[in-house]
Amino acid sequence: MASTRTPGITIDSDGHRFLDKRYHGIRIGIRVGSVTQEQAERRLQTEIQRVNLELAERAQPRLLLRDCAARYLAQSRDKPASKQSGCTCAYCCGMSERLSLSTSTMPLWRPSSPSARQRA
């Protein structure tokens, strides 16, 4: 395979270009076919941007309520009020897994007395 002016792009004996590059420890290997050098370079840049996005997502994963609650319980285990807080956090973790779209769109406040319902 012949190399080109851009590291990571090679040309096989049939004239098809192949992206073969290792970027931040992730291998990019794609057969792009019989395209021009500029098109192959654009495709390589697109793949490098995709790898950068994947690495950024791995660096800052989305936190879930149950993960935060578990961390809170672990940090506050020796504190006096941790028994009360633990019950509340365990209840929230259980509720967060059972919530669906239909229950999460319900109103947060409902009047409890008939007179309050009439005013609302």
Backbone as XML, in Angstrom:
<?xml version="1.0"?>
<chain id="A" units="angstrom">
  <residue number="1" name="MET">
    <atom name="N" x="0.835" y="-1.190" z="0.000"/>
    <atom name="CA" x="0.000" y="0.000" z="0.000"/>
    <atom name="C" x="0.874" y="1.245" z="0.000"/>
  </residue>
  <residue number="2" name="ALA">
    <atom name="N" x="0.523" y="2.142" z="-0.860"/>
    <atom name="CA" x="1.259" y="3.395" z="-0.969"/>
    <atom name="C" x="0.683" y="4.407" z="0.004"/>
  </residue>
  <residue number="3" name="SER">
    <atom name="N" x="1.555" y="5.208" z="0.565"/>
    <atom name="CA" x="1.084" y="6.246" z="1.485"/>
    <atom name="C" x="0.844" y="7.537" z="0.717"/>
  </residue>
  <residue number="4" name="THR">
    <atom name="N" x="0.138" y="8.448" z="1.353"/>
    <atom name="CA" x="-0.173" y="9.736" z="0.738"/>
    <atom name="C" x="0.455" y="10.844" z="1.569"/>
  </residue>
  <residue number="5" name="ARG">
    <atom name="N" x="0.124" y="12.080" z="1.226"/>
    <atom name="CA" x="0.698" y="13.220" z="1.958"/>
    <atom name="C" x="0.158" y="13.330" z="3.379"/>
  </residue>
  <residue number="6" name="THR">
    <atom name="N" x="-0.978" y="12.671" z="3.654"/>
    <atom name="CA" x="-1.592" y="12.729" z="4.976"/>
    <atom name="C" x="-1.336" y="11.423" z="5.714"/>
  </residue>
  <residue number="7" name="PRO">
    <atom name="N" x="-0.717" y="11.478" z="6.892"/>
    <atom name="CA" x="-0.517" y="10.249" z="7.658"/>
    <atom name="C" x="-1.876" y="9.639" z="8.029"/>
  </residue>
  <residue number="8" name="GLY">
    <atom name="N" x="-2.001" y="8.339" z="7.785"/>
    <atom name="CA" x="-3.250" y="7.654" z="8.106"/>
    <atom name="C" x="-4.084" y="7.334" z="6.889"/>
  </residue>
  <residue number="9" name="ILE">
    <atom name="N" x="-3.715" y="7.865" z="5.712"/>
    <atom name="CA" x="-4.438" y="7.551" z="4.474"/>
    <atom name="C" x="-3.477" y="6.816" z="3.553"/>
  </residue>
  <residue number="10" name="THR">
    <atom name="N" x="-3.891" y="5.633" z="3.125"/>
    <atom name="CA" x="-3.070" y="4.845" z="2.206"/>
    <atom name="C" x="-3.894" y="4.483" z="0.976"/>
  </residue>
  <residue number="11" name="ILE">
    <atom name="N" x="-3.193" y="4.116" z="-0.102"/>
    <atom name="CA" x="-3.833" y="3.731" z="-1.356"/>
    <atom name="C" x="-3.420" y="2.298" z="-1.668"/>
  </residue>
  <residue number="12" name="ASP">
    <atom name="N" x="-4.398" y="1.422" z="-1.950"/>
    <atom name="CA" x="-4.060" y="0.047" z="-2.301"/>
    <atom name="C" x="-3.753" y="-0.066" z="-3.793"/>
  </residue>
  <residue number="13" name="SER">
    <atom name="N" x="-3.496" y="-1.282" z="-4.257"/>
    <atom name="CA" x="-3.075" y="-1.483" z="-5.653"/>
    <atom name="C" x="-4.180" y="-1.151" z="-6.658"/>
  </residue>
  <residue number="14" name="ASP">
    <atom name="N" x="-5.444" y="-1.169" z="-6.248"/>
    <atom name="CA" x="-6.559" y="-0.838" z="-7.141"/>
    <atom name="C" x="-6.879" y="0.651" z="-7.168"/>
  </residue>
  <residue number="15" name="GLY">
    <atom name="N" x="-6.189" y="1.441" z="-6.372"/>
    <atom name="CA" x="-6.431" y="2.882" z="-6.338"/>
    <atom name="C" x="-7.477" y="3.296" z="-5.306"/>
  </residue>
  <residue number="16" name="HIS">
    <atom name="N" x="-7.906" y="2.360" z="-4.451"/>
    <atom name="CA" x="-8.876" y="2.685" z="-3.396"/>
    <atom name="C" x="-8.137" y="3.194" z="-2.163"/>
  </residue>
  <residue number="17" name="ARG">
    <atom name="N" x="-8.702" y="4.191" z="-1.550"/>
    <atom name="CA" x="-8.080" y="4.758" z="-0.352"/>
    <atom name="C" x="-8.610" y="4.057" z="0.902"/>
  </residue>
  <residue number="18" name="PHE">
    <atom name="N" x="-7.734" y="4.002" z="1.901"/>
    <atom name="CA" x="-8.037" y="3.323" z="3.158"/>
    <atom name="C" x="-7.541" y="4.199" z="4.300"/>
  </residue>
  <residue number="19" name="LEU">
    <atom name="N" x="-8.410" y="4.475" z="5.264"/>
    <atom name="CA" x="-8.014" y="5.238" z="6.449"/>
    <atom name="C" x="-7.517" y="4.236" z="7.484"/>
  </residue>
  <residue number="20" name="ASP">
    <atom name="N" x="-6.309" y="4.401" z="7.912"/>
    <atom name="CA" x="-5.712" y="3.515" z="8.915"/>
    <atom name="C" x="-4.873" y="4.370" z="9.845"/>
  </residue>
  <residue number="21" name="LYS">
    <atom name="N" x="-5.483" y="4.806" z="10.928"/>
    <atom name="CA" x="-4.808" y="5.734" z="11.834"/>
    <atom name="C" x="-5.152" y="5.366" z="13.269"/>
  </residue>
  <residue number="22" name="ARG">
    <atom name="N" x="-4.221" y="5.562" z="14.159"/>
    <atom name="CA" x="-4.456" y="5.388" z="15.590"/>
    <atom name="C" x="-4.445" y="6.786" z="16.198"/>
  </residue>
  <residue number="23" name="TYR">
    <atom name="N" x="-5.590" y="7.162" z="16.791"/>
    <atom name="CA" x="-5.747" y="8.513" z="17.344"/>
    <atom name="C" x="-6.152" y="8.389" z="18.801"/>
  </residue>
  <residue number="24" name="HIS">
    <atom name="N" x="-5.334" y="8.895" z="19.717"/>
    <atom name="CA" x="-5.551" y="8.806" z="21.162"/>
    <atom name="C" x="-5.837" y="7.370" z="21.594"/>
  </residue>
  <residue number="25" name="GLY">
    <atom name="N" x="-5.117" y="6.425" z="21.001"/>
    <atom name="CA" x="-5.259" y="5.029" z="21.386"/>
    <atom name="C" x="-6.433" y="4.307" z="20.755"/>
  </residue>
  <residue number="26" name="ILE">
    <atom name="N" x="-7.197" y="4.972" z="19.909"/>
    <atom name="CA" x="-8.345" y="4.358" z="19.246"/>
    <atom name="C" x="-8.018" y="4.233" z="17.758"/>
  </residue>
  <residue number="27" name="ARG">
    <atom name="N" x="-8.201" y="3.031" z="17.231"/>
    <atom name="CA" x="-7.875" y="2.794" z="15.826"/>
    <atom name="C" x="-9.027" y="3.241" z="14.936"/>
  </residue>
  <residue number="28" name="ILE">
    <atom name="N" x="-8.685" y="3.984" z="13.914"/>
    <atom name="CA" x="-9.639" y="4.378" z="12.875"/>
    <atom name="C" x="-9.251" y="3.588" z="11.635"/>
  </residue>
  <residue number="29" name="GLY">
    <atom name="N" x="-10.098" y="2.689" z="11.199"/>
    <atom name="CA" x="-9.823" y="1.873" z="10.023"/>
    <atom name="C" x="-11.059" y="1.792" z="9.151"/>
  </residue>
  <residue number="30" name="ILE">
    <atom name="N" x="-11.057" y="2.488" z="8.026"/>
    <atom name="CA" x="-12.224" y="2.550" z="7.145"/>
    <atom name="C" x="-11.757" y="2.486" z="5.693"/>
  </residue>
  <residue number="31" name="ARG">
    <atom name="N" x="-12.427" y="1.665" z="4.923"/>
    <atom name="CA" x="-12.201" y="1.669" z="3.470"/>
    <atom name="C" x="-13.122" y="2.726" z="2.881"/>
  </residue>
  <residue number="32" name="VAL">
    <atom name="N" x="-12.545" y="3.763" z="2.312"/>
    <atom name="CA" x="-13.364" y="4.832" z="1.749"/>
    <atom name="C" x="-13.560" y="4.684" z="0.256"/>
  </residue>
  <residue number="33" name="GLY">
    <atom name="N" x="-12.857" y="3.764" z="-0.379"/>
    <atom name="CA" x="-13.077" y="3.504" z="-1.801"/>
    <atom name="C" x="-12.284" y="4.430" z="-2.696"/>
  </residue>
  <residue number="34" name="SER">
    <atom name="N" x="-12.772" y="4.551" z="-3.917"/>
    <atom name="CA" x="-12.061" y="5.386" z="-4.898"/>
    <atom name="C" x="-12.592" y="6.810" z="-4.820"/>
  </residue>
  <residue number="35" name="VAL">
    <atom name="N" x="-12.039" y="7.545" z="-3.888"/>
    <atom name="CA" x="-12.398" y="8.950" z="-3.692"/>
    <atom name="C" x="-11.133" y="9.775" z="-3.857"/>
  </residue>
  <residue number="36" name="THR">
    <atom name="N" x="-11.294" y="11.077" z="-3.919"/>
    <atom name="CA" x="-10.130" y="11.950" z="-4.046"/>
    <atom name="C" x="-9.409" y="12.068" z="-2.704"/>
  </residue>
  <residue number="37" name="GLN">
    <atom name="N" x="-8.196" y="12.582" z="-2.756"/>
    <atom name="CA" x="-7.408" y="12.774" z="-1.536"/>
    <atom name="C" x="-8.117" y="13.725" z="-0.575"/>
  </residue>
  <residue number="38" name="GLU">
    <atom name="N" x="-8.715" y="14.791" z="-1.105"/>
    <atom name="CA" x="-9.405" y="15.763" z="-0.260"/>
    <atom name="C" x="-10.620" y="15.139" z="0.427"/>
  </residue>
  <residue number="39" name="GLN">
    <atom name="N" x="-11.383" y="14.305" z="-0.302"/>
    <atom name="CA" x="-12.527" y="13.638" z="0.304"/>
    <atom name="C" x="-12.083" y="12.681" z="1.408"/>
  </residue>
  <residue number="40" name="ALA">
    <atom name="N" x="-10.994" y="11.983" z="1.181"/>
    <atom name="CA" x="-10.466" y="11.074" z="2.198"/>
    <atom name="C" x="-9.993" y="11.849" z="3.424"/>
  </residue>
  <residue number="41" name="GLU">
    <atom name="N" x="-9.372" y="13.000" z="3.216"/>
    <atom name="CA" x="-8.923" y="13.823" z="4.340"/>
    <atom name="C" x="-10.105" y="14.349" z="5.146"/>
  </residue>
  <residue number="42" name="ARG">
    <atom name="N" x="-11.176" y="14.765" z="4.440"/>
    <atom name="CA" x="-12.382" y="15.221" z="5.154"/>
    <atom name="C" x="-12.991" y="14.091" z="5.975"/>
  </residue>
  <residue number="43" name="ARG">
    <atom name="N" x="-13.029" y="12.887" z="5.408"/>
    <atom name="CA" x="-13.584" y="11.743" z="6.134"/>
    <atom name="C" x="-12.733" y="11.422" z="7.364"/>
  </residue>
  <residue number="44" name="LEU">
    <atom name="N" x="-11.411" y="11.519" z="7.216"/>
    <atom name="CA" x="-10.518" y="11.296" z="8.357"/>
    <atom name="C" x="-10.763" y="12.340" z="9.438"/>
  </residue>
  <residue number="45" name="GLN">
    <atom name="N" x="-10.938" y="13.604" z="9.063"/>
    <atom name="CA" x="-11.235" y="14.651" z="10.053"/>
    <atom name="C" x="-12.562" y="14.391" z="10.754"/>
  </residue>
  <residue number="46" name="THR">
    <atom name="N" x="-13.553" y="13.919" z="10.002"/>
    <atom name="CA" x="-14.850" y="13.584" z="10.594"/>
    <atom name="C" x="-14.698" y="12.470" z="11.625"/>
  </residue>
  <residue number="47" name="GLU">
    <atom name="N" x="-13.921" y="11.450" z="11.297"/>
    <atom name="CA" x="-13.712" y="10.336" z="12.228"/>
    <atom name="C" x="-12.924" y="10.778" z="13.459"/>
  </residue>
  <residue number="48" name="ILE">
    <atom name="N" x="-11.974" y="11.690" z="13.278"/>
    <atom name="CA" x="-11.221" y="12.216" z="14.423"/>
    <atom name="C" x="-12.149" y="13.004" z="15.343"/>
  </residue>
  <residue number="49" name="GLN">
    <atom name="N" x="-13.059" y="13.793" z="14.773"/>
    <atom name="CA" x="-14.034" y="14.516" z="15.596"/>
    <atom name="C" x="-14.941" y="13.548" z="16.344"/>
  </residue>
  <residue number="50" name="ARG">
    <atom name="N" x="-15.341" y="12.451" z="15.694"/>
    <atom name="CA" x="-16.182" y="11.446" z="16.355"/>
    <atom name="C" x="-15.451" y="10.827" z="17.544"/>
  </residue>
  <residue number="51" name="VAL">
    <atom name="N" x="-14.159" y="10.524" z="17.368"/>
    <atom name="CA" x="-13.361" y="9.960" z="18.460"/>
    <atom name="C" x="-13.250" y="10.968" z="19.596"/>
  </residue>
  <residue number="52" name="ASN">
    <atom name="N" x="-13.046" y="12.248" z="19.274"/>
    <atom name="CA" x="-12.971" y="13.285" z="20.317"/>
    <atom name="C" x="-14.269" y="13.363" z="21.107"/>
  </residue>
  <residue number="53" name="LEU">
    <atom name="N" x="-15.422" y="13.269" z="20.433"/>
    <atom name="CA" x="-16.706" y="13.300" z="21.127"/>
    <atom name="C" x="-16.871" y="12.093" z="22.038"/>
  </residue>
  <residue number="54" name="GLU">
    <atom name="N" x="-16.463" y="10.920" z="21.554"/>
    <atom name="CA" x="-16.552" y="9.721" z="22.390"/>
    <atom name="C" x="-15.682" y="9.842" z="23.629"/>
  </residue>
  <residue number="55" name="LEU">
    <atom name="N" x="-14.484" y="10.369" z="23.465"/>
    <atom name="CA" x="-13.597" y="10.534" z="24.610"/>
    <atom name="C" x="-14.152" y="11.554" z="25.601"/>
  </residue>
  <residue number="56" name="ALA">
    <atom name="N" x="-14.773" y="12.613" z="25.102"/>
    <atom name="CA" x="-15.367" y="13.620" z="25.992"/>
    <atom name="C" x="-16.543" y="13.032" z="26.758"/>
  </residue>
  <residue number="57" name="GLU">
    <atom name="N" x="-17.347" y="12.196" z="26.111"/>
    <atom name="CA" x="-18.478" y="11.571" z="26.805"/>
    <atom name="C" x="-17.999" y="10.600" z="27.867"/>
  </residue>
  <residue number="58" name="ARG">
    <atom name="N" x="-16.914" y="9.893" z="27.596"/>
    <atom name="CA" x="-16.375" y="8.969" z="28.595"/>
    <atom name="C" x="-15.798" y="9.723" z="29.790"/>
  </residue>
  <residue number="59" name="ALA">
    <atom name="N" x="-15.242" y="10.899" z="29.557"/>
    <atom name="CA" x="-14.615" y="11.666" z="30.633"/>
    <atom name="C" x="-15.655" y="12.206" z="31.607"/>
  </residue>
  <residue number="60" name="GLN">
    <atom name="N" x="-16.836" y="12.553" z="31.115"/>
    <atom name="CA" x="-17.889" y="13.090" z="31.974"/>
    <atom name="C" x="-19.181" y="12.319" z="31.737"/>
  </residue>
  <residue number="61" name="PRO">
    <atom name="N" x="-19.320" y="11.137" z="32.358"/>
    <atom name="CA" x="-20.536" y="10.364" z="32.143"/>
    <atom name="C" x="-21.732" y="11.025" z="32.813"/>
  </residue>
  <residue number="62" name="ARG">
    <atom name="N" x="-22.909" y="10.734" z="32.318"/>
    <atom name="CA" x="-24.141" y="11.283" z="32.883"/>
    <atom name="C" x="-24.417" y="10.616" z="34.234"/>
  </residue>
  <residue number="63" name="LEU">
    <atom name="N" x="-24.625" y="11.423" z="35.252"/>
    <atom name="CA" x="-24.890" y="10.902" z="36.587"/>
    <atom name="C" x="-26.368" y="10.597" z="36.742"/>
  </residue>
  <residue number="64" name="LEU">
    <atom name="N" x="-26.658" y="9.495" z="37.425"/>
    <atom name="CA" x="-28.031" y="9.111" z="37.727"/>
    <atom name="C" x="-28.328" y="9.403" z="39.185"/>
  </residue>
  <residue number="65" name="LEU">
    <atom name="N" x="-29.605" y="9.545" z="39.505"/>
    <atom name="CA" x="-30.010" y="9.834" z="40.874"/>
    <atom name="C" x="-29.547" y="8.739" z="41.813"/>
  </residue>
  <residue number="66" name="ARG">
    <atom name="N" x="-29.676" y="7.477" z="41.401"/>
    <atom name="CA" x="-29.296" y="6.389" z="42.297"/>
    <atom name="C" x="-27.790" y="6.393" z="42.564"/>
  </residue>
  <residue number="67" name="ASP">
    <atom name="N" x="-26.972" y="6.810" z="41.581"/>
    <atom name="CA" x="-25.530" y="6.898" z="41.798"/>
    <atom name="C" x="-25.198" y="8.000" z="42.807"/>
  </residue>
  <residue number="68" name="CYS">
    <atom name="N" x="-25.861" y="9.142" z="42.657"/>
    <atom name="CA" x="-25.633" y="10.254" z="43.590"/>
    <atom name="C" x="-26.103" y="9.891" z="44.994"/>
  </residue>
  <residue number="69" name="ALA">
    <atom name="N" x="-27.242" y="9.221" z="45.090"/>
    <atom name="CA" x="-27.775" y="8.822" z="46.395"/>
    <atom name="C" x="-26.853" y="7.799" z="47.053"/>
  </residue>
  <residue number="70" name="ALA">
    <atom name="N" x="-26.337" y="6.864" z="46.286"/>
    <atom name="CA" x="-25.422" y="5.863" z="46.842"/>
    <atom name="C" x="-24.148" y="6.526" z="47.346"/>
  </residue>
  <residue number="71" name="ARG">
    <atom name="N" x="-23.629" y="7.497" z="46.588"/>
    <atom name="CA" x="-22.439" y="8.216" z="47.032"/>
    <atom name="C" x="-22.728" y="9.010" z="48.296"/>
  </residue>
  <residue number="72" name="TYR">
    <atom name="N" x="-23.905" y="9.655" z="48.363"/>
    <atom name="CA" x="-24.286" y="10.424" z="49.542"/>
    <atom name="C" x="-24.375" y="9.514" z="50.766"/>
  </residue>
  <residue number="73" name="LEU">
    <atom name="N" x="-24.984" y="8.356" z="50.608"/>
    <atom name="CA" x="-25.109" y="7.424" z="51.729"/>
    <atom name="C" x="-23.742" y="6.938" z="52.198"/>
  </residue>
  <residue number="74" name="ALA">
    <atom name="N" x="-22.855" y="6.659" z="51.258"/>
    <atom name="CA" x="-21.519" y="6.203" z="51.623"/>
    <atom name="C" x="-20.748" y="7.292" z="52.363"/>
  </residue>
  <residue number="75" name="GLN">
    <atom name="N" x="-20.900" y="8.538" z="51.948"/>
    <atom name="CA" x="-20.179" y="9.635" z="52.590"/>
    <atom name="C" x="-20.769" y="9.993" z="53.942"/>
  </residue>
  <residue number="76" name="SER">
    <atom name="N" x="-22.062" y="9.795" z="54.122"/>
    <atom name="CA" x="-22.698" y="10.225" z="55.375"/>
    <atom name="C" x="-23.022" y="9.049" z="56.294"/>
  </residue>
  <residue number="77" name="ARG">
    <atom name="N" x="-22.372" y="7.922" z="56.104"/>
    <atom name="CA" x="-22.657" y="6.735" z="56.899"/>
    <atom name="C" x="-22.390" y="6.957" z="58.383"/>
  </residue>
  <residue number="78" name="ASP">
    <atom name="N" x="-21.341" y="7.680" z="58.733"/>
    <atom name="CA" x="-20.965" y="7.881" z="60.129"/>
    <atom name="C" x="-21.611" y="9.106" z="60.763"/>
  </residue>
  <residue number="79" name="LYS">
    <atom name="N" x="-22.395" y="9.833" z="60.036"/>
    <atom name="CA" x="-23.044" y="11.023" z="60.590"/>
    <atom name="C" x="-24.318" y="10.609" z="61.325"/>
  </residue>
  <residue number="80" name="PRO">
    <atom name="N" x="-24.709" y="11.340" z="62.381"/>
    <atom name="CA" x="-25.865" y="10.957" z="63.188"/>
    <atom name="C" x="-27.191" y="10.919" z="62.422"/>
  </residue>
  <residue number="81" name="ALA">
    <atom name="N" x="-27.393" y="11.798" z="61.479"/>
    <atom name="CA" x="-28.680" y="11.860" z="60.788"/>
    <atom name="C" x="-28.731" y="10.945" z="59.575"/>
  </residue>
  <residue number="82" name="SER">
    <atom name="N" x="-27.754" y="10.083" z="59.405"/>
    <atom name="CA" x="-27.694" y="9.274" z="58.188"/>
    <atom name="C" x="-28.807" y="8.232" z="58.123"/>
  </residue>
  <residue number="83" name="LYS">
    <atom name="N" x="-29.349" y="7.801" z="59.278"/>
    <atom name="CA" x="-30.419" y="6.798" z="59.222"/>
    <atom name="C" x="-31.666" y="7.387" z="58.578"/>
  </residue>
  <residue number="84" name="GLN">
    <atom name="N" x="-32.045" y="8.591" z="58.973"/>
    <atom name="CA" x="-33.205" y="9.229" z="58.360"/>
    <atom name="C" x="-32.956" y="9.522" z="56.890"/>
  </residue>
  <residue number="85" name="SER">
    <atom name="N" x="-31.811" y="10.077" z="56.583"/>
    <atom name="CA" x="-31.493" y="10.412" z="55.199"/>
    <atom name="C" x="-31.424" y="9.166" z="54.343"/>
  </residue>
  <residue number="86" name="GLY">
    <atom name="N" x="-30.900" y="8.084" z="54.915"/>
    <atom name="CA" x="-30.781" y="6.845" z="54.163"/>
    <atom name="C" x="-32.131" y="6.321" z="53.732"/>
  </residue>
  <residue number="87" name="CYS">
    <atom name="N" x="-33.115" y="6.413" z="54.605"/>
    <atom name="CA" x="-34.449" y="5.952" z="54.238"/>
    <atom name="C" x="-34.997" y="6.803" z="53.096"/>
  </residue>
  <residue number="88" name="THR">
    <atom name="N" x="-34.803" y="8.102" z="53.203"/>
    <atom name="CA" x="-35.312" y="8.993" z="52.164"/>
    <atom name="C" x="-34.621" y="8.728" z="50.839"/>
  </residue>
  <residue number="89" name="CYS">
    <atom name="N" x="-33.285" y="8.581" z="50.862"/>
    <atom name="CA" x="-32.558" y="8.333" z="49.619"/>
    <atom name="C" x="-32.919" y="6.975" z="49.036"/>
  </residue>
  <residue number="90" name="ALA">
    <atom name="N" x="-33.053" y="5.965" z="49.864"/>
    <atom name="CA" x="-33.418" y="4.648" z="49.349"/>
    <atom name="C" x="-34.803" y="4.702" z="48.732"/>
  </residue>
  <residue number="91" name="TYR">
    <atom name="N" x="-35.713" y="5.456" z="49.349"/>
    <atom name="CA" x="-37.056" y="5.598" z="48.797"/>
    <atom name="C" x="-37.007" y="6.318" z="47.453"/>
  </residue>
  <residue number="92" name="CYS">
    <atom name="N" x="-36.213" y="7.378" z="47.362"/>
    <atom name="CA" x="-36.091" y="8.117" z="46.101"/>
    <atom name="C" x="-35.493" y="7.245" z="45.015"/>
  </residue>
  <residue number="93" name="CYS">
    <atom name="N" x="-34.477" y="6.450" z="45.355"/>
    <atom name="CA" x="-33.852" y="5.591" z="44.343"/>
    <atom name="C" x="-34.856" y="4.578" z="43.824"/>
  </residue>
  <residue number="94" name="GLY">
    <atom name="N" x="-35.639" y="4.008" z="44.728"/>
    <atom name="CA" x="-36.654" y="3.058" z="44.292"/>
    <atom name="C" x="-37.722" y="3.723" z="43.448"/>
  </residue>
  <residue number="95" name="MET">
    <atom name="N" x="-38.110" y="4.934" z="43.822"/>
    <atom name="CA" x="-39.145" y="5.643" z="43.073"/>
    <atom name="C" x="-38.632" y="6.087" z="41.711"/>
  </residue>
  <residue number="96" name="SER">
    <atom name="N" x="-37.371" y="6.480" z="41.611"/>
    <atom name="CA" x="-36.862" y="6.971" z="40.333"/>
    <atom name="C" x="-36.845" y="5.874" z="39.284"/>
  </residue>
  <residue number="97" name="GLU">
    <atom name="N" x="-36.675" y="4.622" z="39.712"/>
    <atom name="CA" x="-36.674" y="3.526" z="38.752"/>
    <atom name="C" x="-38.081" y="3.170" z="38.309"/>
  </residue>
  <residue number="98" name="ARG">
    <atom name="N" x="-39.084" y="3.441" z="39.151"/>
    <atom name="CA" x="-40.459" y="3.081" z="38.807"/>
    <atom name="C" x="-41.204" y="4.189" z="38.083"/>
  </residue>
  <residue number="99" name="LEU">
    <atom name="N" x="-40.657" y="5.404" z="38.060"/>
    <atom name="CA" x="-41.348" y="6.503" z="37.404"/>
    <atom name="C" x="-41.401" y="6.289" z="35.903"/>
  </residue>
  <residue number="100" name="SER">
    <atom name="N" x="-42.502" y="6.609" z="35.312"/>
    <atom name="CA" x="-42.608" y="6.546" z="33.861"/>
    <atom name="C" x="-42.980" y="7.929" z="33.356"/>
  </residue>
  <residue number="101" name="LEU">
    <atom name="N" x="-43.104" y="8.061" z="32.064"/>
    <atom name="CA" x="-43.429" y="9.355" z="31.480"/>
    <atom name="C" x="-44.795" y="9.827" z="31.942"/>
  </residue>
  <residue number="102" name="SER">
    <atom name="N" x="-45.749" y="8.915" z="32.076"/>
    <atom name="CA" x="-47.096" y="9.323" z="32.452"/>
    <atom name="C" x="-47.145" y="9.846" z="33.890"/>
  </residue>
  <residue number="103" name="THR">
    <atom name="N" x="-46.345" y="9.267" z="34.805"/>
    <atom name="CA" x="-46.370" y="9.756" z="36.182"/>
    <atom name="C" x="-45.528" y="11.005" z="36.358"/>
  </residue>
  <residue number="104" name="SER">
    <atom name="N" x="-44.522" y="11.185" z="35.510"/>
    <atom name="CA" x="-43.676" y="12.362" z="35.691"/>
    <atom name="C" x="-44.331" y="13.621" z="35.137"/>
  </residue>
  <residue number="105" name="THR">
    <atom name="N" x="-45.389" y="13.485" z="34.356"/>
    <atom name="CA" x="-46.059" y="14.674" z="33.834"/>
    <atom name="C" x="-47.267" y="15.058" z="34.670"/>
  </residue>
  <residue number="106" name="MET">
    <atom name="N" x="-47.502" y="14.342" z="35.764"/>
    <atom name="CA" x="-48.629" y="14.669" z="36.642"/>
    <atom name="C" x="-48.306" y="15.937" z="37.426"/>
  </residue>
  <residue number="107" name="PRO">
    <atom name="N" x="-49.321" y="16.696" z="37.836"/>
    <atom name="CA" x="-49.049" y="17.904" z="38.626"/>
    <atom name="C" x="-48.423" y="17.541" z="39.966"/>
  </residue>
  <residue number="108" name="LEU">
    <atom name="N" x="-47.567" y="18.409" z="40.469"/>
    <atom name="CA" x="-46.873" y="18.130" z="41.716"/>
    <atom name="C" x="-47.725" y="18.403" z="42.945"/>
  </residue>
  <residue number="109" name="TRP">
    <atom name="N" x="-48.715" y="19.277" z="42.843"/>
    <atom name="CA" x="-49.512" y="19.632" z="44.006"/>
    <atom name="C" x="-50.969" y="19.367" z="43.703"/>
  </residue>
  <residue number="110" name="ARG">
    <atom name="N" x="-51.619" y="18.702" z="44.637"/>
    <atom name="CA" x="-53.060" y="18.482" z="44.542"/>
    <atom name="C" x="-53.687" y="18.962" z="45.839"/>
  </residue>
  <residue number="111" name="PRO">
    <atom name="N" x="-54.741" y="19.748" z="45.753"/>
    <atom name="CA" x="-55.402" y="20.211" z="46.977"/>
    <atom name="C" x="-56.006" y="19.023" z="47.725"/>
  </residue>
  <residue number="112" name="SER">
    <atom name="N" x="-55.836" y="19.010" z="49.052"/>
    <atom name="CA" x="-56.313" y="17.882" z="49.830"/>
    <atom name="C" x="-57.731" y="18.095" z="50.365"/>
  </residue>
  <residue number="113" name="SER">
    <atom name="N" x="-58.106" y="19.317" z="50.661"/>
    <atom name="CA" x="-59.443" y="19.563" z="51.225"/>
    <atom name="C" x="-60.400" y="20.023" z="50.120"/>
  </residue>
  <residue number="114" name="PRO">
    <atom name="N" x="-61.716" y="19.762" z="50.287"/>
    <atom name="CA" x="-62.681" y="20.210" z="49.278"/>
    <atom name="C" x="-62.686" y="21.715" z="49.090"/>
  </residue>
  <residue number="115" name="SER">
    <atom name="N" x="-62.511" y="22.492" z="50.166"/>
    <atom name="CA" x="-62.514" y="23.946" z="50.020"/>
    <atom name="C" x="-61.300" y="24.432" z="49.225"/>
  </residue>
  <residue number="116" name="ALA">
    <atom name="N" x="-60.186" y="23.766" z="49.418"/>
    <atom name="CA" x="-58.997" y="24.141" z="48.640"/>
    <atom name="C" x="-59.158" y="23.783" z="47.187"/>
  </residue>
  <residue number="117" name="ARG">
    <atom name="N" x="-59.861" y="22.691" z="46.891"/>
    <atom name="CA" x="-60.100" y="22.300" z="45.498"/>
    <atom name="C" x="-60.970" y="23.340" z="44.795"/>
  </residue>
  <residue number="118" name="GLN">
    <atom name="N" x="-61.930" y="23.898" z="45.515"/>
    <atom name="CA" x="-62.809" y="24.893" z="44.908"/>
    <atom name="C" x="-62.043" y="26.173" z="44.604"/>
  </residue>
  <residue number="119" name="ARG">
    <atom name="N" x="-61.101" y="26.524" z="45.466"/>
    <atom name="CA" x="-60.303" y="27.730" z="45.238"/>
    <atom name="C" x="-59.316" y="27.533" z="44.102"/>
  </residue>
  <residue number="120" name="ALA">
    <atom name="N" x="-58.851" y="26.307" z="43.891"/>
    <atom name="CA" x="-57.842" y="26.028" z="42.854"/>
    <atom name="C" x="-58.462" y="25.918" z="41.515"/>
  </residue>
</chain>
